[in-house]
Protein backbone atom coordinates (compact mmCIF):
# COMPACT_ATOMS: atom_id res chain seq x y z
CA UNK A 1 0.00 0.00 0.00
CA UNK A 2 1.36 3.40 -0.89
CA UNK A 3 0.57 6.78 0.68
CA UNK A 4 0.88 10.27 -0.78
CA UNK A 5 3.60 11.95 1.30
CA UNK A 6 3.07 15.42 -0.21
CA UNK A 7 1.39 17.14 2.73
CA UNK A 8 0.91 20.92 2.56
CA UNK A 9 -1.52 23.78 2.13
CA UNK A 10 -3.34 24.34 -1.05
CA UNK A 11 -3.48 27.80 -2.59
CA UNK A 12 -7.08 28.18 -1.49
CA UNK A 13 -6.20 27.27 2.10
CA UNK A 14 -3.36 29.81 2.06
CA UNK A 15 -5.66 32.53 0.79
CA UNK A 16 -8.27 31.74 3.44
CA UNK A 17 -5.62 31.80 6.17
CA UNK A 18 -4.24 35.15 4.97
CA UNK A 19 -7.75 36.57 4.78
CA UNK A 20 -8.50 35.50 8.35
CA UNK A 21 -5.19 36.95 9.56
CA UNK A 22 -6.02 40.25 7.86
CA UNK A 23 -9.41 40.36 9.58
CA UNK A 24 -7.84 39.60 12.97
CA UNK A 25 -5.18 42.29 12.43
CA UNK A 26 -7.82 44.86 11.46
CA UNK A 27 -9.96 44.06 14.49
CA UNK A 28 -6.92 44.20 16.76
CA UNK A 29 -5.91 47.60 15.35
CA UNK A 30 -9.39 48.99 15.75
CA UNK A 31 -9.52 47.72 19.31
CA UNK A 32 -6.13 49.27 20.12
CA UNK A 33 -7.10 52.54 18.45
CA UNK A 34 -10.34 52.64 20.43
CA UNK A 35 -8.44 52.02 23.67
CA UNK A 36 -6.04 54.87 22.89
CA UNK A 37 -8.88 57.28 22.11
CA UNK A 38 -10.68 56.23 25.29
CA UNK A 39 -7.54 56.79 27.32
CA UNK A 40 -7.01 60.24 25.81
CA UNK A 41 -10.65 61.15 26.48
CA UNK A 42 -10.38 59.97 30.10
CA UNK A 43 -7.15 61.94 30.54
CA UNK A 44 -8.77 65.12 29.20
CA UNK A 45 -11.78 64.57 31.41
CA UNK A 46 -9.54 64.00 34.42
CA UNK A 47 -7.69 67.27 33.75
CA UNK A 48 -11.04 69.04 33.31
CA UNK A 49 -12.42 67.85 36.65
CA UNK A 50 -9.12 68.61 38.40
CA UNK A 51 -9.18 72.20 37.10
CA UNK A 52 -12.83 72.60 38.04
CA UNK A 53 -12.19 71.25 41.54
CA UNK A 54 -9.27 73.64 42.08
CA UNK A 55 -11.33 76.59 40.84
CA UNK A 56 -14.32 75.85 43.06
CA UNK A 57 -12.05 75.25 46.08
CA UNK A 58 -10.41 78.66 45.57
CA UNK A 59 -13.83 80.28 45.13
CA UNK A 60 -15.12 78.73 48.33
CA UNK A 61 -12.06 79.79 50.34
CA UNK A 62 -12.15 83.36 49.00
CA UNK A 63 -15.82 83.75 49.84
CA UNK A 64 -15.44 82.26 53.31
CA UNK A 65 -12.68 84.74 54.25
CA UNK A 66 -14.49 87.98 53.44
CA UNK A 67 -14.66 88.83 57.12
CA UNK A 68 -17.51 90.42 59.04
CA UNK A 69 -19.13 93.81 58.25
CA UNK A 70 -17.47 95.53 61.20
CA UNK A 71 -14.07 94.73 59.63
CA UNK A 72 -14.80 96.09 56.15
CA UNK A 73 -13.08 99.43 55.44
CA UNK A 74 -15.98 100.66 53.31
CA UNK A 75 -19.18 99.11 51.95
CA UNK A 76 -19.51 95.59 50.68
CA UNK A 77 -16.04 94.31 49.70
CA UNK A 78 -17.18 92.99 46.31
CA UNK A 79 -17.67 94.18 42.75
CA UNK A 80 -18.92 92.19 39.77
CA UNK A 81 -20.21 92.44 36.21
CA UNK A 82 -20.73 90.11 33.25
CA UNK A 83 -17.01 89.45 32.80
CA UNK A 84 -15.70 89.06 36.33
CA UNK A 85 -15.89 89.24 40.10
CA UNK A 86 -13.67 91.23 42.48
CA UNK A 87 -13.49 90.88 46.24
CA UNK A 88 -11.39 91.72 49.25
CA UNK A 89 -10.63 88.94 51.70
CA UNK A 90 -8.37 88.21 54.65
CA UNK A 91 -5.13 86.29 54.12
CA UNK A 92 -3.24 84.97 57.14
CA UNK A 93 0.55 85.26 56.97
CA UNK A 94 3.07 82.72 58.21
CA UNK A 95 3.33 84.72 61.45
CA UNK A 96 -0.43 84.52 62.02
CA UNK A 97 -1.12 88.13 61.05
CA UNK A 98 -4.27 88.78 59.00
CA UNK A 99 -4.15 91.30 56.17
CA UNK A 100 -6.50 92.27 53.37
CA UNK A 101 -5.77 91.06 49.84
CA UNK A 102 -7.69 91.73 46.65
CA UNK A 103 -8.83 88.81 44.48
CA UNK A 104 -10.29 88.96 40.97
CA UNK A 105 -11.85 86.36 38.73
CA UNK A 106 -12.05 86.96 34.99
CA UNK A 107 -13.54 84.86 32.20
CA UNK A 108 -14.41 85.19 28.54
CA UNK A 109 -10.97 84.40 27.06
CA UNK A 110 -11.47 80.65 26.69
CA UNK A 111 -10.42 80.05 30.27
CA UNK A 112 -10.85 81.61 33.70
CA UNK A 113 -8.20 83.56 35.61
CA UNK A 114 -7.73 84.24 39.31
CA UNK A 115 -5.66 87.24 40.37
CA UNK A 116 -4.46 87.96 43.91
CA UNK A 117 -2.67 91.02 45.26
CA UNK A 118 -0.01 91.41 47.90
CA UNK A 119 -1.18 92.42 51.37
CA UNK A 120 -3.11 95.69 51.49
CA UNK A 121 -1.65 97.64 54.36
CA UNK A 122 -3.86 100.74 54.47
CA UNK A 123 -7.34 102.05 53.70
CA UNK A 124 -6.13 104.31 50.87
CA UNK A 125 -4.81 101.34 48.87
CA UNK A 126 -8.05 99.47 49.47
CA UNK A 127 -10.16 102.36 48.18
CA UNK A 128 -7.87 102.92 45.18
CA UNK A 129 -8.17 99.28 44.13
CA UNK A 130 -11.95 99.27 44.66
CA UNK A 131 -12.25 102.37 42.48
CA UNK A 132 -10.13 100.70 39.77
CA UNK A 133 -12.37 97.64 39.82
CA UNK A 134 -15.45 99.80 39.43
CA UNK A 135 -13.87 101.54 36.44
CA UNK A 136 -12.85 98.20 34.90
CA UNK A 137 -9.21 99.25 34.73
CA UNK A 138 -6.57 96.88 33.39
CA UNK A 139 -5.92 94.11 35.92
CA UNK A 140 -2.26 93.95 34.94
CA UNK A 141 -1.83 97.49 36.26
CA UNK A 142 -4.08 96.97 39.29
CA UNK A 143 -2.10 93.91 40.36
CA UNK A 144 1.27 95.48 39.61
CA UNK A 145 2.06 93.07 36.74
CA UNK A 146 1.64 89.95 38.83
CA UNK A 147 0.65 86.84 36.89
CA UNK A 148 -2.78 85.27 37.40
CA UNK A 149 -3.54 81.60 37.91
CA UNK A 150 -5.12 80.13 34.78
CA UNK A 151 -7.76 77.43 35.01
CA UNK A 152 -7.85 75.66 31.65
CA UNK A 153 -11.60 75.49 31.20
CA UNK A 154 -13.44 76.35 27.94
CA UNK A 155 -15.51 79.13 29.51
CA UNK A 156 -17.76 81.01 27.09
CA UNK A 157 -19.79 82.99 29.65
CA UNK A 158 -20.06 83.49 33.39
CA UNK A 159 -22.32 85.10 35.96
CA UNK A 160 -22.19 85.94 39.65
CA UNK A 161 -24.90 86.75 42.14
CA UNK A 162 -24.66 87.38 45.87
CA UNK A 163 -27.03 86.57 48.70
CA UNK A 164 -27.75 89.33 51.22
CA UNK A 165 -29.91 88.74 54.24
CA UNK A 166 -33.35 90.42 53.98
CA UNK A 167 -32.69 91.14 50.27
CA UNK A 168 -32.17 87.62 48.93
CA UNK A 169 -30.22 87.00 45.74
CA UNK A 170 -28.82 90.12 44.06
CA UNK A 171 -27.58 89.48 40.53
CA UNK A 172 -27.16 93.03 39.32
CA UNK A 173 -24.33 95.17 40.65
CA UNK A 174 -26.06 98.31 39.37
CA UNK A 175 -28.80 97.77 41.93
CA UNK A 176 -27.80 99.87 44.92
CA UNK A 177 -26.39 97.75 47.71
CA UNK A 178 -27.13 98.99 51.21
CA UNK A 179 -24.40 100.05 53.57
CA UNK A 180 -23.36 96.95 55.53
CA UNK A 181 -24.77 96.80 59.02
CA UNK A 182 -26.28 94.27 61.39
CA UNK A 183 -29.47 94.18 59.30
CA UNK A 184 -27.71 93.34 56.02
CA UNK A 185 -25.43 90.33 56.23
CA UNK A 186 -23.49 89.14 53.20
CA UNK A 187 -24.32 85.44 53.41
CA UNK A 188 -22.99 83.97 50.20
CA UNK A 189 -22.08 84.19 46.53
CA UNK A 190 -22.72 81.98 43.53
CA UNK A 191 -20.55 81.49 40.45
CA UNK A 192 -22.09 80.03 37.28
CA UNK A 193 -19.98 79.14 34.26
CA UNK A 194 -21.11 78.08 30.81
CA UNK A 195 -18.55 75.89 29.07
CA UNK A 196 -18.21 75.21 25.38
CA UNK A 197 -20.24 72.17 24.38
CA UNK A 198 -21.91 71.80 27.80
CA UNK A 199 -25.66 71.34 28.07
CA UNK A 200 -25.83 72.78 31.59
CA UNK A 201 -23.94 75.45 33.52
CA UNK A 202 -21.44 74.54 36.23
CA UNK A 203 -22.42 76.34 39.43
CA UNK A 204 -20.69 76.76 42.79
CA UNK A 205 -22.33 78.46 45.78
CA UNK A 206 -20.27 79.41 48.81
CA UNK A 207 -21.04 80.79 52.25
CA UNK A 208 -19.27 83.69 53.92
CA UNK A 209 -19.70 82.32 57.42
CA UNK A 210 -21.59 85.41 58.58
CA UNK A 211 -24.62 84.77 60.73
C-alpha positions in Angstrom: 0.0 0.0 0.0 1.4 3.4 -0.9 0.6 6.8 0.7 0.9 10.3 -0.8 3.6 11.9 1.3 3.1 15.4 -0.2 1.4 17.1 2.7 0.9 20.9 2.6 -1.5 23.8 2.1 -3.3 24.3 -1.1 -3.5 27.8 -2.6 -7.1 28.2 -1.5 -6.2 27.3 2.1 -3.4 29.8 2.1 -5.7 32.5 0.8 -8.3 31.7 3.4 -5.6 31.8 6.2 -4.2 35.1 5.0 -7.7 36.6 4.8 -8.5 35.5 8.4 -5.2 37.0 9.6 -6.0 40.3 7.9 -9.4 40.4 9.6 -7.8 39.6 13.0 -5.2 42.3 12.4 -7.8 44.9 11.5 -10.0 44.1 14.5 -6.9 44.2 16.8 -5.9 47.6 15.3 -9.4 49.0 15.8 -9.5 47.7 19.3 -6.1 49.3 20.1 -7.1 52.5 18.5 -10.3 52.6 20.4 -8.4 52.0 23.7 -6.0 54.9 22.9 -8.9 57.3 22.1 -10.7 56.2 25.3 -7.5 56.8 27.3 -7.0 60.2 25.8 -10.6 61.2 26.5 -10.4 60.0 30.1 -7.1 61.9 30.5 -8.8 65.1 29.2 -11.8 64.6 31.4 -9.5 64.0 34.4 -7.7 67.3 33.7 -11.0 69.0 33.3 -12.4 67.8 36.7 -9.1 68.6 38.4 -9.2 72.2 37.1 -12.8 72.6 38.0 -12.2 71.3 41.5 -9.3 73.6 42.1 -11.3 76.6 40.8 -14.3 75.8 43.1 -12.1 75.3 46.1 -10.4 78.7 45.6 -13.8 80.3 45.1 -15.1 78.7 48.3 -12.1 79.8 50.3 -12.1 83.4 49.0 -15.8 83.8 49.8 -15.4 82.3 53.3 -12.7 84.7 54.3 -14.5 88.0 53.4 -14.7 88.8 57.1 -17.5 90.4 59.0 -19.1 93.8 58.2 -17.5 95.5 61.2 -14.1 94.7 59.6 -14.8 96.1 56.2 -13.1 99.4 55.4 -16.0 100.7 53.3 -19.2 99.1 51.9 -19.5 95.6 50.7 -16.0 94.3 49.7 -17.2 93.0 46.3 -17.7 94.2 42.8 -18.9 92.2 39.8 -20.2 92.4 36.2 -20.7 90.1 33.3 -17.0 89.5 32.8 -15.7 89.1 36.3 -15.9 89.2 40.1 -13.7 91.2 42.5 -13.5 90.9 46.2 -11.4 91.7 49.3 -10.6 88.9 51.7 -8.4 88.2 54.7 -5.1 86.3 54.1 -3.2 85.0 57.1 0.5 85.3 57.0 3.1 82.7 58.2 3.3 84.7 61.5 -0.4 84.5 62.0 -1.1 88.1 61.1 -4.3 88.8 59.0 -4.2 91.3 56.2 -6.5 92.3 53.4 -5.8 91.1 49.8 -7.7 91.7 46.6 -8.8 88.8 44.5 -10.3 89.0 41.0 -11.8 86.4 38.7 -12.1 87.0 35.0 -13.5 84.9 32.2 -14.4 85.2 28.5 -11.0 84.4 27.1 -11.5 80.7 26.7 -10.4 80.1 30.3 -10.8 81.6 33.7 -8.2 83.6 35.6 -7.7 84.2 39.3 -5.7 87.2 40.4 -4.5 88.0 43.9 -2.7 91.0 45.3 0.0 91.4 47.9 -1.2 92.4 51.4 -3.1 95.7 51.5 -1.7 97.6 54.4 -3.9 100.7 54.5 -7.3 102.1 53.7 -6.1 104.3 50.9 -4.8 101.3 48.9 -8.1 99.5 49.5 -10.2 102.4 48.2 -7.9 102.9 45.2 -8.2 99.3 44.1 -11.9 99.3 44.7 -12.3 102.4 42.5 -10.1 100.7 39.8 -12.4 97.6 39.8 -15.5 99.8 39.4 -13.9 101.5 36.4 -12.9 98.2 34.9 -9.2 99.3 34.7 -6.6 96.9 33.4 -5.9 94.1 35.9 -2.3 93.9 34.9 -1.8 97.5 36.3 -4.1 97.0 39.3 -2.1 93.9 40.4 1.3 95.5 39.6 2.1 93.1 36.7 1.6 89.9 38.8 0.7 86.8 36.9 -2.8 85.3 37.4 -3.5 81.6 37.9 -5.1 80.1 34.8 -7.8 77.4 35.0 -7.9 75.7 31.7 -11.6 75.5 31.2 -13.4 76.3 27.9 -15.5 79.1 29.5 -17.8 81.0 27.1 -19.8 83.0 29.7 -20.1 83.5 33.4 -22.3 85.1 36.0 -22.2 85.9 39.7 -24.9 86.7 42.1 -24.7 87.4 45.9 -27.0 86.6 48.7 -27.8 89.3 51.2 -29.9 88.7 54.2 -33.3 90.4 54.0 -32.7 91.1 50.3 -32.2 87.6 48.9 -30.2 87.0 45.7 -28.8 90.1 44.1 -27.6 89.5 40.5 -27.2 93.0 39.3 -24.3 95.2 40.7 -26.1 98.3 39.4 -28.8 97.8 41.9 -27.8 99.9 44.9 -26.4 97.7 47.7 -27.1 99.0 51.2 -24.4 100.0 53.6 -23.4 96.9 55.5 -24.8 96.8 59.0 -26.3 94.3 61.4 -29.5 94.2 59.3 -27.7 93.3 56.0 -25.4 90.3 56.2 -23.5 89.1 53.2 -24.3 85.4 53.4 -23.0 84.0 50.2 -22.1 84.2 46.5 -22.7 82.0 43.5 -20.5 81.5 40.5 -22.1 80.0 37.3 -20.0 79.1 34.3 -21.1 78.1 30.8 -18.5 75.9 29.1 -18.2 75.2 25.4 -20.2 72.2 24.4 -21.9 71.8 27.8 -25.7 71.3 28.1 -25.8 72.8 31.6 -23.9 75.5 33.5 -21.4 74.5 36.2 -22.4 76.3 39.4 -20.7 76.8 42.8 -22.3 78.5 45.8 -20.3 79.4 48.8 -21.0 80.8 52.2 -19.3 83.7 53.9 -19.7 82.3 57.4 -21.6 85.4 58.6 -24.6 84.8 60.7 
